[in-house]
Amino acid sequence: MKLEIVSANRLTDGRVVYLARDGAWSESIIDGRTAASASGSAALLGDAERAVAAGIVVAPYLVSMADDGGAFAPLHFRERIRLFGPKHDRDLDQPAGRLA
């Protein structure tokens, strides 16, 4: 089954975030609120645009997802990169493998 969620970048730090079921923005795709219809997707984008107006996120857009029994997987390669990489050493706040 194909679903859509909304992805954006958080304005304060640029991190990739997803519109969550509770209306907040989460760094975890698992928290993403899904839509299975065109009207549901339009509603998601409407909520996202209100977050843009409030200065919370920038550049929201729909992401097509495959729902494989409750496990979400982005259908497009670009979204897989946004979700899983590039690798980043959060303790050093720099890309992994790079020395200070």
N, C-alpha and C positions, 0 to 999 in steps of 0.2 A: 504494500500500500504506500502511495506517495503522500507525504505530508509536507507542509511548509512551516518554517519558523522564521523569526526576524533576528538578524544579526546586525550589529552596529559597533562603533568604537566609542568607548566611554570618553567623554570630553576631558576629564581631569588627568587621565594617564595614558589614553590611547589604546588601552587593552580591548581585545575582542570580547564583546558581551552579547548575551542572548536575552530577549524579552521573556521573562519567566511567567509561570502560571499565576503568581501572586501580584503581577504588575510591576515588580521590581526588575532590575537588570542583573543577570548572573554571568559569571565567567564559565559556568558549567553548562554545556549543551544539554545535559540531562534535565536541567530545570526548565528548558525551553517550552513555552506554550505553543501548541501545534494547531494548525488549521488543515482541514481536509477538503475545503471547498473554496471557490473564488470569493464568496462573500466573507468567509472566515478569514481568509488571507487579507482581504481589504480592511477588515476590522483590526487585525494585527498591525498593519501598516499605519492605520489611523492612530492607534495607541502609541506607536513608535514616533510618529510625527509630533505628537503632544510632548514627548520626552525631548525631542529636538528643540521645540519652542521653549521648554523649561531649562535648556542648557545642560541636560544630562548626558546625551549621546549625540553623535554626528553620523551622517550617512547610513541610515538604516535601510535594509533591503531584505527581500525574501530569499530564503535558502531552501532549496528542495532537498528533502530528506527521504530516505527509505526507512520504513518501520518494519523491522524484521523481528516480529514478536516482542516488541517493547525495547529493542536495542536500536537506537538511532544511528544512522550512518549518512553523512553528506553524499549526495549523488555526483557532485562536481569536484574535480581535483583541487581547484582553488580553495574550496571550503575545507578540504582535508588539511591543506597547508595551514590555513588560518586556525584550525582546531588543534592540530598536533605539532606544529613547528613554526618557525625554526626553533631548534633547541636553545634554551636560555637558562643560564645558571642564576637562579633567583637570589641565592645567597650573596653572590658577588655583583648582582645587577648588571651583568654583561653577558654577551653570547658565550655559550659553553666552549671550552677549549682555548679561550683567549686569556693570556696572562695580563695582570694589571700593570 
